[in-house]
């Protein structure tokens, strides 16, 4: 009887942990918040309304270049991890965790919405899909591109006796022209200086307000179904 109770408690605790990990996962948080909002057209956005918009990401200035894939983008996240062995146990240790984002447009049927993300203090929540990976190991040499990237970050790819270290890399980006979903408080502003390829003097922007930050994702689950676009 006591064994059954212990098993039930253990199973319950594990189930709660799994649920909490899922519930507070960045992707889940963003999709849950976005699901509560209706899609809006840029031209009909109203000041001080928390709104959701889907469209194509466009750079305002010179775009960022993703470190490994060399794709033009407005936002990238990269992680490089190293396998660390401690006797019988091993784990992946993060040695690079880098995120870069710039001001960008979201274009929708010729109209544009301007996003002003800030990293310090951070005024946005983001979930990007990882779509570029690389790895190396004892019998797996890093590709020339991966080796070049490791060199740029000052990471040695070989260890004792010249064996390859176990390293892995993942890259997530919002590519120029990629369809994304964003949400935030709307603020129409007058442009002090003209923006290239934009012929209007006013533009809608998304801003954070109080605890409600800008939401940014390229997850397909957050996009409109194709037949509704």
C-alpha positions in Angstrom: 0.0 0.0 0.0 2.8 2.4 1.0 4.6 1.5 -2.3 1.5 2.4 -4.3 1.2 5.8 -2.6 4.9 6.6 -3.2 4.6 5.6 -6.9 1.5 7.8 -7.2 3.3 10.8 -5.6 6.4 10.3 -7.8 4.2 10.1 -11.0 2.2 13.2 -9.9 5.4 15.2 -9.2 6.9 14.2 -12.6 3.6 15.1 -14.4 3.5 18.5 -12.7 7.2 19.2 -13.6 6.5 18.3 -17.3 3.4 20.5 -17.3 5.3 23.5 -15.8 8.1 23.1 -18.3 5.6 23.0 -21.2 3.5 25.9 -19.8 6.4 28.2 -19.2 8.3 27.3 -22.4 8.9 30.5 -24.4 7.2 29.1 -27.5 4.1 28.1 -25.4 3.9 31.5 -23.6 4.1 33.5 -26.9 1.6 31.2 -28.8 -0.8 31.3 -25.8 -0.7 35.1 -25.7 -1.0 35.5 -29.4 -4.0 33.2 -29.6 -6.0 35.6 -27.5 -5.6 38.3 -30.1 -7.3 38.9 -33.5 -5.2 39.6 -36.5 -5.3 43.3 -37.6 -4.6 45.1 -40.8 -1.8 47.7 -40.5 -3.9 50.5 -42.0 -6.6 50.1 -39.4 -4.4 49.9 -36.3 -5.5 52.2 -33.5 -3.3 54.1 -31.1 -2.8 52.5 -27.7 -4.5 49.2 -28.7 -2.6 45.9 -28.1 -2.7 44.4 -31.6 -1.4 41.4 -33.5 -0.1 41.7 -37.1 1.2 39.1 -39.6 3.5 40.1 -42.5 6.9 39.9 -44.1 10.0 41.1 -42.1 12.0 43.8 -43.9 15.2 45.5 -42.9 15.2 49.3 -42.3 18.9 49.7 -42.6 21.7 47.3 -43.5 20.5 43.8 -42.5 22.3 41.6 -40.0 24.2 38.6 -41.3 23.6 35.2 -39.6 27.0 33.9 -38.3 27.0 30.4 -39.9 24.4 30.4 -42.8 25.4 34.0 -43.8 21.7 34.8 -44.5 20.5 38.4 -44.4 18.2 38.8 -41.4 16.8 41.3 -38.9 17.1 39.0 -35.9 19.3 36.1 -35.0 19.9 33.8 -32.0 22.8 31.4 -31.8 24.0 28.9 -29.2 27.2 26.9 -29.2 27.6 24.1 -26.7 30.4 21.8 -25.6 30.1 18.3 -24.3 31.7 18.1 -20.8 32.5 14.7 -19.4 32.8 14.2 -15.6 33.6 10.6 -15.0 30.5 8.6 -15.7 28.4 11.7 -16.2 28.3 14.1 -19.1 26.4 17.3 -20.0 26.3 20.0 -22.6 27.7 23.3 -21.5 26.7 26.6 -23.2 29.8 28.5 -24.2 28.2 31.1 -26.6 24.6 32.4 -26.3 24.2 35.4 -28.6 21.2 37.3 -29.7 21.2 40.3 -32.1 18.2 42.2 -33.3 17.7 45.5 -35.1 14.8 47.8 -36.0 12.7 46.3 -38.7 9.5 46.6 -40.7 6.6 44.2 -41.0 5.1 44.6 -44.4 1.5 43.7 -45.2 -0.1 44.3 -48.6 2.1 47.4 -49.2 1.7 48.9 -45.8 4.4 48.8 -43.1 4.6 48.5 -39.4 7.8 49.6 -37.7 9.3 47.6 -34.7 11.7 49.1 -32.3 13.1 46.2 -30.2 15.5 47.0 -27.3 17.8 44.5 -25.7 18.8 46.6 -22.6 16.3 46.7 -20.9 14.6 44.1 -23.1 11.2 45.2 -24.3 10.2 42.0 -26.2 9.6 38.3 -25.9 10.7 36.2 -28.9 10.5 32.6 -30.0 12.4 31.7 -33.2 12.5 28.4 -34.9 16.0 26.8 -35.1 16.7 26.0 -38.7 20.4 25.7 -39.0 22.6 23.3 -37.0 26.2 22.1 -37.0 28.2 19.7 -34.9 31.6 18.0 -34.5 32.9 15.1 -32.5 35.7 12.6 -32.2 35.3 11.2 -35.7 33.3 14.1 -37.1 35.4 17.0 -38.3 33.7 20.4 -38.3 32.8 21.7 -41.8 35.0 24.5 -43.1 32.1 27.0 -42.4 31.7 25.7 -38.8 35.4 25.8 -38.2 35.6 29.4 -39.5 32.8 30.3 -37.1 34.5 28.6 -34.2 37.7 30.5 -35.0 35.8 33.8 -35.0 34.6 33.1 -31.5 38.0 31.9 -30.3 36.8 28.4 -29.7 39.3 25.5 -30.2 37.8 22.6 -32.0 40.4 20.0 -30.9 41.5 18.9 -27.5 44.1 16.5 -26.0 46.1 14.6 -28.6 44.3 16.5 -31.4 41.0 14.8 -31.1 37.9 16.8 -32.1 35.9 18.3 -29.3 32.2 17.5 -29.1 30.6 20.7 -30.1 27.1 21.6 -31.4 25.6 24.8 -32.9 22.1 26.0 -33.6 21.0 29.1 -35.3 17.6 30.7 -35.4 16.8 33.8 -37.5 14.1 36.0 -38.9 15.3 36.2 -42.5 14.6 39.3 -44.6 11.3 38.5 -46.4 10.2 35.8 -43.9 6.6 35.8 -42.8 6.3 36.4 -39.0 3.7 37.4 -36.4 4.2 40.3 -34.0 2.1 42.0 -31.3 2.4 45.0 -29.1 0.8 48.4 -28.2 0.3 50.6 -31.3 1.8 54.0 -31.5 1.5 56.1 -34.7 4.5 58.5 -35.1 5.6 61.2 -37.4 8.8 60.4 -39.2 11.5 63.0 -38.7 13.5 61.7 -41.5 12.3 59.8 -44.6 12.8 56.0 -44.7 14.1 54.3 -47.8 11.2 52.8 -50.0 8.6 54.2 -47.6 6.6 57.2 -49.0 4.5 58.2 -46.0 5.3 60.8 -43.2 3.5 58.7 -40.5 4.1 55.1 -39.6 2.5 52.7 -37.0 5.0 51.2 -34.5 4.7 48.6 -31.8 5.9 49.4 -28.3 6.0 47.7 -24.9 3.8 49.0 -22.1 4.2 48.0 -18.4 4.6 44.2 -18.3 3.1 43.8 -21.8 6.2 43.4 -24.0 6.4 43.2 -27.8 5.9 39.6 -29.0 7.9 38.3 -32.0 7.8 34.8 -33.6 8.3 33.0 -36.8 6.5 29.9 -35.6 4.1 28.6 -38.3 1.5 27.9 -35.6 1.2 31.7 -35.1 0.6 32.5 -38.7 -2.8 32.9 -40.4 -4.0 29.9 -42.4 -3.1 30.5 -46.1 -6.8 30.7 -47.1 -7.3 33.6 -44.7 -4.4 35.8 -46.0 
